[in-house]
Amino acid sequence: MQNQRLKPFATRQRRIAGAVSAALTVALLVQPITQAMAKPAPAHKTIPATSIIEKPASFADVVEAVNPAVVNISTTGTSPHRGLERGPHFRFPPNSPFQEYFDRPERFAKPSERVHAVGSGFVIDPDGYVVTNHHVIKGAAEIAVVTHTGKRYPAKLEGHDAKTDLAVLKIEADQPLPYVVFGDSGSARVGDWVVAIGNPFGLGGTATTGIISARGRDIRSGPLDDFLQIDAPINQGNSGGPLFTADGTVVGVNTAIFSPNGGNVGIGFAIPASVAAPVIDQLIQTGRVNRGWLGVQIQSVTEDIANTLDLDDQNGALVASVMDDSPAEKAGIKTGDVIREFDGEAVERMRELPRLVANVPADRKVEIKIWRAGDLRTLRVKIGPSPEQDATVADAGDVPDGERPKLGLALAPLTSETRRQFQVSSATEGVLVTEVMPGSPAARKGFSPGDVIKMIGGRKVNMPIDVANAVDQAVKSARLSVLILVERRGSDRFVAVRFA
């Protein structure tokens, strides 16, 4: 959204003056988050126990100030009506005329029924722009926003983004609405106090407090995962609600909970403001998100892979495959390259790369530093527009190393017969794995019959003798392992196998 949209609370020009500890003063709501947060102590300095910041005596003034901007989201949609499909928890007597009505619920079935759901959201602009989660409004035929005063407004969906689970709604009010602003989540620290406000179980504005428990959490919900983990109690219905700092700015959007039993266990996740703000801005301006696309399949650099590639650490993203006619192919990126830096940002973990690429608009040229054949090289790539499909990420899935001198594989050339037997595509080139010895290094790394070895030691292979020669060469070079590119069920991945 434009900067002029992110103004402080226009309807509240008062100081948040709650009772606080001697070491912490609640800042003005209009004060930037970076001014309100305590600066971290130098790493070498020991902080006396008496000077550690204490919890404020009350969050009442913060909650009172921001609560008018927090709203409830109500949706109505349709779903198949299954009648009494669960049936009773008992059986009728044999031959009872009533049993068939419970055995055949379709007797009562209707084409569809209207279902209702609730969630949370917050106003970010006096003109009525409301932020919530994509999954809150997904599939909704009607959406309504209910303010803290109980006023109900029909809402229009301005735009939504499934990859970050964000959506923007627009309501038309007869006067400017109270609203809140995004803060600087990049400055938020583990241990900072936060306040979550939302609509748990449809109960309306409910505030809970806690701390930021961790940053950069990957909960495997998508390639762009970068969540704040919090312990402020949140429950079903809190989705889409704001997570506030002690000065009343939005540091995140509450999105998910970890719950083995369906209730709160003190582990919740919020989309950081640094991720949400630019997405929300694009949704307001254009109704969609313009993300960059590189066109590579990547995986983590394991210790074995790092040793095989003569890397001093495990940083970077290993390129398992390069898509045809992609920006990566045009820039000269090759299978086996390790992307160490993207557009001036170090790639320390594999999953950082999709986020870095996604943040770059299409048609922009960036520099990428790659590790290839023992050298660090710089390439320039013109980022393309993101295709509809999600980014593909191959998990390394490493397992304990084997210590045997042989790989433990039985190999065969790819022929029409073996392709048919193991269901290998006619476009795939390489050497077929027909058998894996139990307990062998290859078995420990997850090899199975039907896998196709496409490269070994950085060289393409077409016949079993090529694999044997590559292993012999690696042994002569005093290497402890060999790097193998394997195709499995249409997906490529690198595996480092120790053979000595």
N, C-alpha and C positions, 0 to 999 in steps of 0.2 A: 504494500500500500504506500501511497505517497507520504512523505514526512509530515505534511501538514495535517494528515489524518490522525497522526499519533500525538495528539495534544494531551496535556494533563487533564485530570477531571475538571471539566468546565463548571460543573454544578456544585463542586465542593472546594471552596477556597479557604479551608480551615486547616489548622495544624493537627496532626494526629498526636494527641498528647496523653498517652496512656502511662500508667505507672510501670516503670521499667527498673531494671537493676542498675546499680551504680556504674556498671561497665558498658551498658547498651542503651542508647536513646533511639526511640522510634522516630524516623525521619519524616519530613513533610512528604505528603503523597506526590507532590510535584517534583521532589528531589530525585535525580537520576540514581539508578541502582548502584552505579560504581562509586557514588559518593557515600551511599548509606552502608555499604558493606565494609567490614573491617579488613585491613590489609593483612596478608599472611605474614607471619613472622619469618625472619631469615632461617634457613634450614639449620644453621649452626647454633642458633640461639635456643636455650632452654627456657620455656615459659613457666614462671612460677605458678603454682597451683592457685594462689590467691588472685592472680590476674586473669584467669580464664573467664571468658565471657559467659554470663549466666543467662538463663531463659527469662524473657520479659515476664513481669508479673501478670500482664494481661495483653491479649491480642484484640480486645474489644473495639478499640478505636480503628484499627486497621480493617476489621471485618465490617464495622459500621460504615466506613468510608467506601469500600469497594462493593459491598453487597448489592446496591441498587443496579449495578451493571451485570450481575450474574443472573441468567435466565434459565428457565426450564424449557426443554424441547419435547414436544409431543408429536408423534407421527401416527398416521393411519395408513394401512396398506391392506393387501389381500394375500391370503395363503390358502392352499387346498384344505378343504374341510374333510376331516377323516372320520367324522361321526364319533361313536364310542369305541375308538380303536383299541384302547387299553383294556377295556372290559373290566369286570369285577375281579376282586382278589379271591373269589371262590367259584365253585362250579355248582350249577343247578343239578337236581336229581336226574338220573338217567331218563331220557325220553321226555324231558320237560319241554313244553311248547315255547318256553321263554328263552331257552339256551340259544336258539338259532339267531335271535336278535343280537346277541353279543358275539357270536361266532362270525356273523356277517354284517359288520358295521356299515358296509356300503348301502345297506337297506335305508340308512338314514342320511347318506352322504348328500352334500350340496356341492355345487360347482366350486364355490369358494366362500370364505367368510372374512369379514373385516377384523383386522387385528390392530391392537394399539401398543405402542412402545413409548418409553420415556427416556430422556437423557438430559444432558446439561449443555450449557453454552455461555457465552459472554459477549457483551456489546463492545466493539472496538472503535466505534465511530458514532458521533451524535446523529448522523443521518440514518442509522439503523442497520449497520452491518454487524452480523453476529457470527462468531466462530464456534464450530462444534466438530465432532468427529465424523468422518465419512461413514463409518459403520452405524452411526446413530440414525442417519437419514437414508441409508441405502435401501432401495426398493420402496420408499414411501410414496404413496399417492397424494397425501396431504401432509403438510408440515405446519405446526403452530408454535409460536414462541409466547411463553407466559412470563411476564416480568415479576419482580419481587412484590409489586403492588397487587398482583392478580390480574392485571390487564392482559387480555389474550389477543394476539395479532396473527393473522395468516402470514406465512413466510414463503418467499420465493427462493429457490435454490440458485445462487449465482454461479457456483462452480464447486467441484469436489475433486479430490486427488486421492486415489486408493493407495498409492505407494507410501504416502506419509500419513494416511488416515485422517485427512483434514477436509473440512467443507466450510463454505461461506454462505450464509443466508442473508436475505434482505427483508426488513419489515418497514412498513410505512406508518410512522407515528405522527400525531398532530403537533408535536413539539420535540425539540432536541432531546435525545436520550442520554442519561448518564453512561459513561463508558470508562474503560480502563486501557492501559497501554502496555505494550511489550517492553520488558527490560532486557538486560544483557546477561543471558544465560551463560555466556562464555566466562564471565567473572564469578559465577556461582561456584561455591566450594562445597565439597563433601563436609557435612556438619552444619551447614547453614540452616536456619529455621525457615520453614515454609508453611503456608496455610492453604488448604484445599477447600474450595467451596463448590457445592454441586447439589444434585437432586437424587440422592441415593434412595432406591426403592420407591421413587415418586413422592418422597416426603417433603420436597421443597428445599429452599436454601438451607444447607447444613454445612457448618464449618468444622474442619478438623485440622489439627496441627501435627507437625513432625519435623524431620530433618531430611536433607538430601543424603541418601545413603551411599550412592555411587553415581558415577557419570559414565557415559558412553556404553550403556548396556545394549547388547545384541540379543534380542529375545526371539530371533528367527521368524519374525513376522514379515520380513521383506529385505531386499538388498540395501535399503537406506536406513536400517535400524541404527539409532543413536540416542537411546532413551536416558532420561534421568530416572534413577531409582529412588523412591521415597518411602518413608515409613508412616506418613500421615494416613490414618485409616480412610480408605475409600472403598466403595462397594458398587454393586450394580446400579446403574443410573447416574454415576458420577462421570461417565464417559463424556468427553467434550468440555468439561468444566475447567476453570482456570486454576493454576497453581501460583500462589502469590509469594513474594518475598516479604520480609518484615516491613518494607516501606510501601507496600501496596502495588508494586508493578508485577506484571505477569511474567513468570520465569518459565512456565511450561503449560502444556495442555494435557490434563489427565486422560489417559487412554486405555490402560489395561491394568489388571491385577493378576498376581500369581496366587491361585487359590485351589489347593487340593480338595477342599470341601465346599466350595461355592461361596464362602464368606471371607472376610478380611483376615489376613494373617500377617499384615505389616509389610508386605512387599507390593508396591505399586509402581507404575511406570508413567512418565509424562514425556510428551514431545517437547524438546527444548525450544525456547523462544527463538534461538538462532536458526533453527530449522523451520519453525512454523511461520515466522514473520515474512520471509521472502515468498513462501508458497502462498500465503494469504494475500499478499500484495498482487501476485500474478493472477490469482483467481478473481480478485475484484476488478482488475484491469482488463483481463481478456477471457476469463472463465475457464482457463486451462493453464497447465504448467509446461513451460518450455524447458526441457532438460536436454543436456548433451548426451551423446552416444559415441562410444569408442569402438565397440564391436569385437570384444575379446571375451573368451571364457577363461576364468582365473581360478587359482587355488592358493592355499597358504604355502609358505616356504617352511618345511619342517627341518629339523636338525640334520637329518640324513640328506635331504635335498640341498641344504646349504653347504654341507661338506662336499657333496658331489660337484657343485658348481663353484667351489673355492670362494664361497662367501664367508665373511667374518661373523655375520649375524643372520638372523632369520627374518629381517625386515624385508618388506616388499610384497608384490603380488606376482606369482608365477603364471605366465601365459600358457594355458593348456591348449588353446586353439585360437585361430584368428578367422573371423567370418569373412566370406568372400565379398569383395567390393565394399568393405567397411573402411571407415577412416583409419583404423589401425593398419590394415593391409596397405592402403595407399601411402601411409607414412613410413612403411618399411618395418613395422613391428612383426616379429616372427615367433612361432611356437618355441618355447624354451627360454624366451627373454624374461627377465625379472624386472618389473617396473618398480623403480626405487623412489622416483620423485615425479610428481605431476603438477605442472603449472606453479612451480616454486614451493610446493608443499611436499614434505617428506611422507612417503607411504610406509608407515611402520607396520601396519597390519593389513592383511589382504582385504578385509571388508571396508577399509577406509577408501579404497579406490572408487567403488561405485558412487559413493557420496560426492567425492571430489569431481568426478566426471559429470554427475547429474547437475551440479551447481554451475557448470559452465554452459552458457547459451550456445545454441547451434551456430555454426559458421565462424566461430572464434578460433584463432590459431593459438596453440599453447606448446610449451616445451615439455618433453617427457625424457627423463633420464632412465636408461635401462642398463641392466647388467647382462652382457653377452660375451661368451668365450673368454671370461676372465677380465674383461674391460668394461668400464663405465662409459656409455655413449649417450649423446644427446640427439633426440629426434624432434622435429616439429610436426605437429599433426593438426589438421583442421577438423574440429569436432563437428559431428553430424547431428541431425535431429533424432531424438529417441524414437525407435519403432514402438509399436503397440505392445509387443511382448516384453515381459520383465527381463532385467539383466540376468544372465546365467552365471551362477557361481558354483564351482565344483569344490566340494569339501574334501580336504586331503584325507581325512579319516585315517590317520596314522595308527599303526599297531606296533607292538614290541618287535624289536629287530631279531632276525635269525642269525645264527652264527655258522651256518654250513657253507662249504666251499662251492656248492652248486645251487642254481636257482630252484631246481625241482620242478621243471616244466617239460611237458611233452608238446612238441610243436609240429605244425604241418603247414604246407603252403595253402593259400586260398585258391580253391578251384570251384567250379560250378557245383560239384558234389558237396564239398565241405561248406560252402556258403549256404546251400539248401539245408544241410543237416543241422548247422548251428545258427541258421537264420541271420546271416551276415549280409548287409547291403552290398549290391554290386558296385557301389561307388567307393566302398572302403578298400584301402590298400594296406598291406602289411602281412604279418605272420600270425596264424591262428594258434591259440592255446587249446589243445585237445584234452590235456590231463594235467592235474596238479598233484604232486606228491604230498600226502598228509605230513604236517609238521615241517615242511620245507620253508625256506625263506620266502618263496613266492606265495605259499599258502598263508603265511603269517601276515603278508601284505594284502591279502584279500583276493588274490587271483582266482579265477574260476574258468572252467571250460567254456569256450565261446568268446572269451576276451580276444582282442586283436592287438598285437604289439605293432605299433606304427613307427616308433623311433626308439633307439637305444643308444645311450652315450652321445646324443646329439645328431645321430645319423639315421636316415630312413632305412628300413629293412623290408625286404620282399620275400626272402627265403629263410628257412630255419638256419642255414649256414651263416647268414648275415648276423643273426643273433649270437651264435656261438663265437664268431670272430670278434664281435664287439665286446663280449664278456672276456675273451682271451686278452684283448687289447687293454681292457681296464685292469686286469690282473697284472699284466706286464708293467703298467704304469703305477703299480703299487696303490691302487685305489681300494678302499674297503667296501664300496658299494657302486651300483650302476643306476643311472636314471633312465627310466623306461616310460614312454608315452603309450598309454593303453586306451583303446576305445572299448567302452562297455555300454551296451544298450543305447548306442547312438551318441554317447557323451564321452569326451576326451578328458583324461586326467593324467598327471605325472605321478609316478610312484618310484621312490628310491628303494632299491632292494640290496641289502647287504649280503655278500656272498663269501666273505673271508673274515 
